[in-house]
Amino acid sequence: MIDALAAPTGLRWTMAPFVGRDGGIGNVAAPPPDLFATDRLSDDDRLRLGHLTHAGRRAAFVAGRVMARWLVAPDEPVELTIAPGGCPMLPGRELRLGIAHSPTCIAAAVGPQRWVGIDLEPHRPVHPRLAARICRDDERPLLDRSGLAPDRSILLLWTLKEAVLKALGLGLRVSPTAVRLIEITENARTGRLDLPGLDPSAAPFEVASLLLPDHILSLAWRD
């Protein structure tokens, strides 16, 4: 598997397409599992799956649970629960877990950091109203420095912010502008975000991104 994401030591991540086992990337040597191996679902998983009627959501749910358990411990049972805010948890393990999916791919990350989040978005045009909801005025000079086209830079910012908000267990229940990009490298591979709309005194999150031909993948973490 290819690892081109600047993840910190101890933070394992992987991404794979729903269809086929080729094309997976990550910093885990083994190939991804059969993403629809339902024997790796718990009784609680099966109960939650029974309430999902949309085929795409069912596929993403199963693939996310299978990928996450494989990433944590490929050869042993892994208890996975969902916190009230929707964040996946690993009871009894000093690890934090993130799961993300697009219509065609699944991604997961696990590490010993106190907060870990991951997000994945396919390339697509961004409506100006959505861009205004995501991007703060003080972030635009940093996005210009990334060297990316406008739509691509807004999608990058979206994945960075959603990865941070997922790590915090908040998701999009709060405005993306509550999180602020404060640093980004010219190649857009790494950066930092702080939390002016949530906890101005908190330490910034470190982030890393991977710009793929059809997706942008971002990781966020903080000790």
C-alpha positions in Angstrom: 0.0 0.0 0.0 1.1 3.6 -0.7 1.6 6.0 2.2 1.9 9.6 1.1 0.2 11.1 4.1 2.3 12.9 6.7 0.7 11.1 9.7 2.5 11.1 13.1 4.1 8.1 14.6 1.6 5.6 15.9 -1.4 6.9 13.9 -2.4 4.1 11.5 -4.7 4.9 8.5 -6.0 3.3 5.4 -8.4 4.0 2.5 -9.9 1.5 0.1 -12.6 1.4 -2.6 -15.8 -0.3 -1.9 -15.5 -2.5 -5.0 -12.4 -4.7 -5.3 -9.4 -5.0 -3.0 -6.9 -3.3 -5.3 -6.0 0.4 -5.0 -5.9 0.6 -1.2 -3.6 3.1 0.3 -2.3 3.7 3.8 0.5 3.1 6.2 -0.6 -0.5 7.0 1.4 -3.2 5.2 -1.4 -5.7 4.9 -4.1 -5.4 2.1 -7.5 -4.3 3.3 -10.1 -6.9 4.2 -13.3 -7.9 2.5 -15.2 -4.8 3.3 -18.5 -6.6 3.4 -17.5 -9.5 5.6 -20.6 -9.3 7.9 -19.2 -11.9 10.2 -17.1 -9.0 11.7 -20.2 -7.2 12.8 -21.3 -7.2 16.4 -24.9 -7.8 17.5 -25.2 -4.0 18.1 -23.9 -3.4 14.6 -26.5 -5.7 13.1 -29.2 -4.0 15.1 -28.1 -0.6 13.8 -27.8 -2.0 10.3 -31.4 -3.2 10.4 -32.6 0.4 10.8 -30.8 1.6 7.6 -32.9 1.2 4.5 -30.7 3.1 1.9 -28.4 0.7 0.1 -25.5 3.1 0.0 -25.8 3.9 3.7 -25.9 0.2 4.6 -22.8 -0.5 2.5 -20.9 2.4 4.1 -21.9 1.3 7.6 -20.7 -2.3 7.1 -17.5 -1.3 5.3 -16.7 1.3 8.0 -17.1 -1.2 10.9 -15.1 -3.9 9.1 -12.3 -1.5 8.1 -12.1 0.0 11.6 -11.9 -3.4 13.4 -9.3 -4.7 11.0 -7.2 -1.5 11.5 -7.3 -1.9 15.3 -6.6 -5.6 15.5 -6.9 -7.8 12.4 -7.0 -11.1 14.2 -9.0 -10.6 17.3 -12.5 -9.3 18.3 -12.8 -5.6 18.6 -15.6 -3.9 20.6 -16.7 -0.7 18.9 -19.4 1.6 20.3 -20.9 4.9 19.4 -20.7 7.9 21.8 -23.9 10.0 22.2 -22.5 12.5 19.7 -21.9 9.8 17.1 -18.2 9.4 17.5 -16.9 5.8 17.3 -15.2 4.6 20.5 -13.0 1.6 21.4 -13.9 0.6 25.0 -10.9 -0.8 27.0 -8.3 0.5 24.5 -6.2 3.6 24.8 -6.9 4.4 21.1 -9.0 6.9 19.3 -10.8 6.0 16.0 -12.1 7.9 13.0 -14.1 6.6 10.1 -15.1 8.4 6.9 -16.6 7.4 3.6 -17.6 8.8 0.2 -20.0 7.2 -2.3 -17.1 5.0 -3.6 -14.5 4.7 -0.8 -14.0 4.0 2.9 -11.3 5.4 5.1 -10.3 4.9 8.8 -7.7 6.0 11.2 -6.7 4.9 14.7 -4.0 6.2 17.0 -3.0 6.8 20.6 -3.6 10.6 20.4 -6.3 12.0 22.6 -8.3 13.2 19.5 -8.2 11.6 16.0 -10.5 12.5 13.1 -10.6 11.7 9.4 -12.6 13.0 6.4 -12.9 12.1 2.8 -14.5 14.1 0.0 -14.8 13.4 -3.8 -13.7 16.2 -6.1 -16.7 18.3 -7.2 -17.7 21.9 -7.9 -18.4 23.9 -4.8 -21.4 26.3 -4.7 -20.4 29.8 -3.6 -23.0 29.6 -0.7 -21.3 26.5 0.6 -17.9 28.0 0.2 -19.1 31.0 2.3 -20.3 28.6 5.1 -17.0 26.9 5.2 -14.3 29.6 4.7 -13.6 32.5 7.0 -12.2 35.7 5.5 -8.9 35.3 7.4 -8.4 31.9 5.9 -8.4 33.0 2.2 -4.8 34.2 2.1 -3.7 30.8 3.4 -5.8 28.9 0.8 -4.3 31.1 -1.9 -0.8 30.0 -0.7 -1.8 26.3 -1.1 -1.5 26.7 -4.9 -4.8 24.8 -5.5 -7.6 25.9 -7.7 -10.5 27.6 -5.8 -12.9 24.6 -5.8 -10.1 22.3 -4.8 -8.9 24.6 -2.0 -12.4 24.9 -0.5 -12.8 21.1 -0.6 -9.5 20.8 1.1 -10.6 23.2 3.8 -13.8 21.3 4.2 -12.1 18.0 4.8 -9.6 19.6 7.3 -12.4 21.2 9.3 -14.7 18.2 9.3 -11.8 15.9 10.4 -11.2 18.3 13.4 -14.9 18.4 14.2 -15.2 14.6 14.0 -12.2 14.2 16.3 -14.1 16.4 18.8 -17.2 14.3 18.4 -19.2 17.3 17.1 -19.4 16.8 13.3 -21.4 19.3 11.5 -23.6 20.1 14.4 -21.5 23.3 14.8 -20.5 25.8 12.1 -17.3 25.0 10.2 -16.2 28.6 10.8 -15.9 27.8 14.5 -12.6 26.0 13.4 -9.9 28.2 11.7 -7.0 27.3 9.5 -4.0 29.1 10.9 -1.1 27.4 9.0 -0.7 25.4 5.7 2.3 24.3 3.7 2.7 25.3 0.1 2.0 21.8 -1.1 -1.1 21.6 1.2 0.2 18.4 2.8 0.3 19.7 6.4 -1.2 22.4 8.5 -2.7 23.5 11.8 -6.2 24.6 12.9 -7.4 26.3 16.0 -10.9 26.6 17.6 -11.8 30.3 18.0 -15.5 29.5 18.0 -15.3 26.6 20.4 -12.3 26.9 22.7 -10.0 29.8 21.9 -7.4 28.7 24.5 -7.1 25.1 23.3 -4.0 23.9 21.6 -4.3 23.7 17.8 -4.9 20.5 15.9 -2.3 19.2 13.6 -3.6 18.1 10.1 -2.3 16.3 7.1 -3.9 15.9 3.7 -3.6 13.7 0.6 -4.8 15.0 -2.7 -5.8 12.1 -4.9 -7.0 12.0 -8.5 -10.6 11.7 -7.4 -10.7 12.5 -3.6 -9.2 14.6 -0.9 -8.4 12.8 2.3 -7.5 14.6 5.6 -6.4 13.5 9.0 -6.6 15.6 12.2 -5.1 14.9 15.6 -4.2 16.4 18.9 -2.6 15.0 22.0 
